[in-house]
Amino acid sequence: MKSHIERVVDLVGRATSWLALAIVVLMAINVVLRYTLSWGSVWAQELEWHLLVPLIMFGIPFALHKGDHVRVDVLFEKFSPRTQAWVDVVSQVLGLAIAGLFFWLCLAYVGQSYAIDETSSDPGGLPYRWVLKALLPAGFALLALQCVATLLGDIAKLRALGRGDAP
């Protein structure tokens, strides 16, 4: 059964996945215009990496939710189910701590950017860079929430193993 957190992460992740297509189309257009018409724009190039931020920051919690995150399966698969469950619990606690730390550190970073109304330093670049930077703590908050949801599932699995139930 999916928790409310996992439903939100799933919805955000699915919506965000469309950014990958947008980035590919934008890059293709930029390349075609640059090499066929010798035309390019700073804002279009900046938009490419502006779209990468939400793709990455909201894609990480989605990957964790789907179980598509990186794990050293060569070692993990050799562990007993109980040891695997403990590794998962410890991993989620560490992930939660890291996400919380980065969330906290990003707040001042975003606040400073907002205070100076940071924009692109390039002529013709995109304004409101603080909006883009605000996606950093939002992404880490979503990651922390997904770590909590995964941790709760891992603890339930560990308890079931302790009772001798199948996970």
N, C-alpha and C positions, 0 to 999 in steps of 0.2 A: 504494500500500500504506500503510495506516495504521500509525503508530508506536504504541508502548505509551502514550506521553503522549497522543496524539490519541484513543485509545480511552477513556482515563480522562476526558479533557475532554468527550468525546461523552457518556459515561455520566452524568457529573455534570451536564452541561448539560441533557440530556433529563429527568433527575429533577427538576432545579431548575425547568424550564419549567412543571411542574405547580403551582408556587407562584403563578404568575400567575392561574390559575383559583381557587386558594384565596383569594387577595387580593380578587378580584372578588366572590366569594361572601360573604366576610367583610364587605366594604364595603357590599354590598347589604343584608345582614342588619342591620348597624349603622344604615343609613339608614332602613330600614323600621321598625325598633324605635324609633328616635328620633322619627320623624314620625308614627307611628301610635299608639304607646303612651307616648310621651314618656319612654322609657327608654333609657339609654345607660350604658356603663361605660368607665372609664379604661383598664382592661386590654385591652378589645377594640379600642379605638382605637390603643393602643400596639402591639398585635399586628399591626396593619396595616403600620406602618412597620418593625416587627421582621422581618416577612416580606419586605419590600422589599430589605433588606440582602443576604440570600443570593441573591435573584433577580438583583440587579444585579452583585454581586461574582462570582458563578459564571456569570452570563449573558454577561459581557464576554469571557472566554476562549472560551466556546462560539461567540459571534458571530465571533471571530477565526478559530476553527477552521473554521467554515462559510463564511468569506469574506463575511460579512454586515456587516462593520465599515464605518465611514464612510471613504470615499476620494474625493478630488477627481478623479473620472473624466474630467471635461471636459479637464483637463490631461494626466492619465495616459494616456489613450487615444491622444494625439498623439505619445507617446514611442515610440522604437524598442523592440523586444522586449528588447534588451540593457539599455537605459536603464531600462525598466520593472523588469527583474530587479534592477538596482542600487538603484532606489528602494525596492523591497520589502526588500532586504537591509538597507539603512540604516534603514528604518522598523522592522524587527524588532529591530535592535540598540538603537535608541532606546527602543522599547517595553520591551525587556528591562531596560535601565538604569532606566527610570522605574518599572517594576514592582518591581525590586530595591530602589530607593530607598524607595518607599512601604512595601514589606514591612518594611524596616529601621525606618523611622519609626513604623510601627504597633505594633511590639513593645513599646516603652516605654509607649505609649498603653494597650495591653491590659494590660500588667503593672501599671500604676498602678490601673486599674479593678479588676483582680483583687485587688490588695493591700488596697484599701479595701472590697472586696466590694460594689461599686457596684450600687445598685438604682435604680428609678425615684424621682424626687423627688416625684411626684404620689401622693397617697393612693389606694390601690387599684391602683397601677401594677404593672408586672411586675418581678419580682426578677431577679437574676443578669444584669445588663446587660453584665458582662464577657464572658459567653458570646457575646452578639451582637457585641461589639467584636472578639472573637477571629476572627470570620469575615472581618474586613478583611485581616489578613495571610495568612489561608488563601486568600482570593480573589486577592490579588496574587501569591502563590506559584504558584497555578494559572495565572494569566496569564503569569508568567515562564516556566513550563514550556511553555505553548503557544507563546510567542514563540520559544523554543529549537526546538521541533518545526517551526514555520513557517520559521524561519531556515534550518534544515538543508535543507528542501525548496527554499527560494529559492536557496541556494548550489548545490544540485544542478542547478537550472534554469539558473543562470548559467554553470556549467561546461559544461552541454550546449550552451548557445548559443555558448560559446567554441570548442567543437569543431565547431560548425556543425550539430549535431543539432537536431532539432525538440524544443521543450520538452515 
